[in-house]
């Protein structure tokens, strides 16, 4: 629901968010109350004769009464907070008043904690009190201070720096980016204060501002909306499926055997942490890594061969162990990592007779900031080489962070003449650029920049971002970029427009829903945690579907959008389609690059997959499912490719 207003400001919490906190407090204080009763029984049966005994007993009685009153208050708060629906806050109008009373009780918490600490300290100094009784008092004092600290932490978490401004206030648009910028700077305080870091943080702040502007929703509202949409979105997309292309001639180099091999090389660039954690028995790869590492080895941090690896060369050794390449096959290893500068390795793979440039995916906060620079930059390919004879526009629009990273890789390759020297050594070899996640996105743009100089360049992009290049550029890249997407991978569907649509659908679903939030959270989480994927149905909205049957009969017969059946008795005031159309007017649509192959599970229980040659338009909407995150993990893609390794063509 809209944020609660107290003390003449808005807070980042709704009046229906106090069900679980209040019940938790009641449970904890009940245990606390039982402990106090035990102390009282002990004090009655074994009267203390120390000079502070009377004061300590009085303190215990006050604590007992205070906890009993707060237990009743918490239970009543939970009851009132559970009333109504997400956007119908009238039945919860007493929640702010109850919280004002809770503030008064908090003052008593502080007073009792201070008094208890003072009495316990004086009793310890006197040395006349029973040890067990004194220890019990000390436990009560510590618990009191923990409650005070927990309450202050909770207030800090729900504090909204823009709480004094209304969402329609013009100052909100000016101050929101500054607030998000300050939050990111505190979270990334270990970063250098360079101009590059400041620019990246400012762009990331713009992204978060966009996600939360014009929406008076709190975090739990968004989470409940995602649970509402999840099953209905999944069912809808299972019926429609991804848009598939006509099965034209697939290039011979786009086959599962090569894809599996270059995926191995792409994973090797992640270095020793991934190599050690890639096996469930991490001790075995760890011992193998240590036996091949070169501790106290001559550190060549500024040499052409290895840059920014550690002195034991652990990342380089892990790469060789993971890919089965020899040290002589490595030509240029760069593990320098900064914003817009991602690590990569140039090597020779004799098994496929290719010179390979493998770029690492997102593996640090710096890489995350590169991902968040989602604004599009114009790339004039004429300045990159001769494209006059090609069917590509002279101007291309590319994800800004990815383009800057791709230029960094190309500058390093050209500055050190890496590819030139490698082709002198292996003139009959091909050139392949590959990577996973962010590395796949950067690899596709690197292959675009190198295509004029090396027309035979090929790219294998595994799970790239869904906002790499504009549609015309992505269509042109089908000649030399092979993109592989696994299942419901959210990253391959992530873009400005998909986030805009998801945000609008969440708001629309919440307006239509007539269930309390706590019920949505409990039933939704139960479904995702304890129900198999094949038997997940939209039970959360069963009652809503029966309520809106009369409304559905008046709708068009062709309407099959299950999201529209997240019922409300009135039509929602917020239209997702209107919001998306308004947002599309100011931004160029970016999509997945190249020829896209979608790996879809046919039998989840035995790990079999099928491949569809799909259009980029089939990945414009985020698909909410239980595997949307795990499908982006590199080991999931590797497992799927191994199951397809016997297929000659994708």
Buried (B, 14 or more C-beta within 10 A) or exposed (E): BBBBEBEEBBBBBBBBBBBBBBBEBBEBBBEBBEBBEEBBEBBEEEEBEBEBBEBBBEBBEBBBEBBBBBBEBBBBBBEBBBBBBBBBBEBBEBBBEBBEBBEEBBEBBBEBBBBBBEBBEBBEEEEEBBEEBBEBBBBBBBBBBEBBEEBEEEEEEBEBBBBEBEBEEEEBEEBBBBBBBEBBBEEBEEBEEEEBBBBBBBBBBBBBBBBBEBBBBBBBBBBBBBBBBBBBBBBBBEEEEBBEBEEEEBBEBBBBBBBBBBBBBBBBBBBBEBBBEBEEEEEEBBEBBBEBBBEEEEBBEEEBEBBBBBBBBBBBBBBBBBBEBEEEBBBBBBBBBBBBBBBBBBBBBEEBEBBBBBBBBBBBBBBBBBBBBBBBBEBEBEEBBEBEEBEBBEEBBBBBBBBBBBBBBBEBBBEBEBBEBBBEEBEEBBBBBBBBBBBBBBBBBBBBBBBBBBEEBBBBBBBBBBBBBBBBBBBBBBBBBBBBBBBBBBBBBBBBBBBBBBBBBBBBBBBBBBBBBBBBBBBBEEBBEEBEEEEBEBEBBEEBBEBBEEBBEEEEEEEEEBBBBBBBEEEBEBBBEEBBEEBBEEBBBBBBBBBBBBBBBEEEEEEEBEBBBBBBEBBBBBBBBBBBEBBBBBEBBBEBBBBBBEBEEB
